[in-house]
Amino acid sequence: MVKRPAVIVIKHHLTPGPNQLIMDFMPLSKFSRWLFLLCFLSACNSNAKETLPPVITAKVIAVKDGDTIEVLYNGKPLRIRLAHIDCPEIRNNQPFGKDAKKLASELCYGQEVQVINEGEADRYGRLIAVIINSSKQNLNKEMVRAGLAWHYKKYSDDSSYAMLELEARKNKRGIWKEKNATPPWEWRNGKKKKLEHEAELEEELTQ
């Protein structure tokens, strides 16, 4: 007798008090099992997310790089990706990456800031937001104004950021001191390809 693979089927158990889950088993194909599990976990993650107000006040407890910070909100750390902009990379040693992180730290670290958001997160789970520091400065715009961030046009159509980038270019601030500054999205892609090429060469040499 051939055994069929089983998958857990989740049913709501309607009893007084919080809903409970009952697990049953039924035969399904391997593909269907993985598909069901993926959908179920996705639903769990979605329900687990805290719904944030459009504007929250939180303390900046860490600056990861020019466009990523961490704040303390309701006693829990919350990682934030600055909206509209993309800063030089630190991990891959892109020029001006450390300068971008330094400026972001000077403008917000340790401060109570306003986090303006639409409840959206990037693929890494970071809340996408605009940060207003204790001096009422828009951190996102200040990074572009200083020439330490690009207007990330792939994800933003806010013309005010485009104007700030143009101004920084004209005045050769930060990254615009370089003749052919490489945008971080191209830098990341180029670095990835380089690492893949080096891995292929190493594999060929060990064969």
QUINOR-V635778 format. One record per backbone hydrogen bond with DSSP energy under -1.0 kcal/mol. NH is the residue of the N-H (numbers start at 1). CO is the residue of the C=O. Records with the same first field share a line. If there is no record, write none. Layout:
BEGIN
NH=CO, CO
END
This chain:
BEGIN
7=26
9=24
11=22
13=20
15=13
20=13
22=11
24=9
26=7
28=5
33=29
34=30
35=31
36=32
37=33
38=34
39=35
40=36
41=37
42=38
43=39
44=40
45=41
46=42
47=43
48=44
56=115
58=113
59=72
60=111
61=70
62=70
64=68
65=68
69=80
70=62
71=78
72=59
73=76
76=73
78=71
80=69
81=127
82=67
83=129
86=150
93=90
94=89
97=94
100=96
101=97
102=98
103=99
104=100
105=101
106=102
107=103
108=104
109=105
110=60
111=108
113=58
114=132
115=56
116=130
117=54
122=126
125=122
127=79
128=120
129=81
130=116
132=114
133=137
136=133
139=131
142=138
143=139
144=140
145=141
146=142
147=144
148=143
150=86
152=84
153=151
155=152
161=158
162=158
163=159
164=160
165=161
166=162
167=163
168=164
169=165
170=166
171=167
172=169
173=168
175=147
176=173
177=174
178=175
187=183
188=184
189=185
190=186
191=187
192=188
193=189
194=190
195=191
196=192
197=193
198=194
199=195
200=196
201=197
202=198
203=199
204=200
205=201
206=202
END
